[in-house]
Amino acid sequence: MQDEDLEHAVGKMAQSPMPRIIPSSRFVRDLGEEIQRAAFQTMGYGPRGTRFEDVVIELRKLVQLLRKTLVPISPRAEFTQTLKGELTVSANQLLTTRQQRRRRWLVLGGAVGSVVSLLGLIAALLLRRRGQDLRPNKTASAP
């Protein structure tokens, strides 16, 4: 009965448009090594009453079970093409949005720079005019 259920589940997984991601045996092996390394580094860290050796044995059993159970698969060509198209569209939209945002800031910066330049010119003209008004008039002749 369990074998039939497993075959049915594998068959459904093979037919689905988006296959389940199953790690490779290399990943599982690396995971086992990393768990073993972490267990040795922490030496005895864990729930009270649990010996370090028992934890390592249970972790090794888990790694072995993962190695036996998980089988690497490769996605169907249709799925790969669909994903590639979606990612390309998404990347183009992101680039377009960034370019629009950059262009907006450039235009805004140019406008602010122009306004500041114009205000500086107006201020210079006003200061020049005010300076001429404060000077004594040399064209008037003395008696």
C-alpha positions, 0 to 999 in steps of 0.5 A, a space after each residue: 500500500 505504501 509503495 503504491 502511494 509513493 508511486 502515485 505521489 512520484 507520478 503526480 510530482 512528475 506531471 506537475 508544471 512546477 516540480 518540487 525542489 529536491 536537494 542533490 546527494 552532494 547537498 545532503 552529504 555536505 549537510 551531513 558533514 556540516 551537522 557533524 562539524 557543528 556537533 563536534 564544535 558544540 560538544 554536548 550542547 542540547 537538551 538536558 539528559 541527552 548525551 552528545 553521542 546520542 545526538 550525533 547518532 540521531 543526526 547521522 541516521 537523519 542524514 542517511 535517511 535523507 540520502 536514501 529518500 531524496 533523489 535529484 531531479 531536473 525540471 522539464 524544458 517547458 518549466 525552464 523556458 517559462 521561468 526564463 521568460 518570467 525572469 527576463 520580463 521581471 528583470 526588464 521591468 526592474 531596469 526600466 523602473 530604475 532608469 525612470 527613477 534615475 531620469 526623474 532625479 536628473 530632471 529634478 536636479 537640473 531644475 533645482 540647479 537652474 532655479 538656484 542659478 537664476 536666484 543667484 543672478 537676480 540677487 547679484 543684480 539687486 545687490 548691484 542696483 542697491 550698491 549704485 543707489 547708495 553711492 553719491 551721485 557724481 554727475 551733480 556739480 558742487 557750488 
